Amino acid sequence: MNETIRQQLEKEILEYVAMEFLEDDDDIDLVPDTPLISGGIVDSFSMVSLKRFLEKKYRISIPDAQATPEAFDSVNNIIHLLETFI
């Protein structure tokens, strides 16, 4: 995956997470390594929503076996997962 595509993925996923899962008064510096699940930003229900967003946005199918909490625990982890599909 080239750097331009990676940066675009990073931007789009960070924007989605901020818009969908953070409140205006949350004092969280959301960066690619921010723990999403272990940090309490994304719960199991939200993870399903995030998975569906990614599948629809990038026209891919992420097998449930690969949609693990570890794979979704940071934007960097998500991008690493997406590299196998994009």
N, C-alpha and C positions, 0 to 999 in steps of 0.2 A: 504494500500500500504506500503510495507516495505521500509526502509530507503535506501537500495541499489538501488532499482528501482527508487525511487524518485530522488536520486542523479544522476542516469544515464539520466533520463528524463530532469532534470535541465541542465546537461552538453550539451546534444544534442540540446535542444531548444535554449540555450544561444549561442552555436556555429552557429546554423542556422541563428538566428537573426543578429549576428555580421557579418556573411558572406554575407547575403542577403540585409541588410538594413543599415549597417554602412559603411561609407567611411573610407579609411585609415587615413585621417587627422581629423576624428571626435574625439573630446576629451571627450568621454563618458565612464564612468566606469560602464560597463554593469554587473549588479548583478541581482539576482532573483527578487528583489523588484523595479528595475528600471521601471518607468512609460513608457510603450512602445507607447501607443496611445496618452494619455494625455501629454506625453513628446515629441511628434512629431517624434518619431523614426519610428513608423508604422502608415500608413494612412489606409483609408478604403480599397483601392485596395490591399495594402500589407497584410492587415488582411485576405483577401480572399486567398491570396497566402500562408500565414502561416497556415490557416485552412486546405487547400489542402495538404500541407506538412505533417501536423500532421495526417490527415486521411490516407494518403498513407503510411507513416512511421510506424504507429501503427495499421494499418488495422482496422480502426474504421470509424464510420460515426457520425459526430457531427451535430445534427439538427440545421438549421439556427436560430431557436428561441433561442438556447442556445449559439450561436456564437455572443455574444454581445460585444461591445467595452469594457465593464467592465470585461468580462470574459477573454479578450485578452490584458488587460492593463499592465500585468506584467507576468513574467515567473511563479511566484508563483500562480497567478490566473489561468494561463493556466493549470498548473499541477493539481490544485484543480478541474478544469473542467474535465481533463482527468481521474481523479480518478473514475469518474462515468462510464467510458467506458473501462478501462483497468483492 
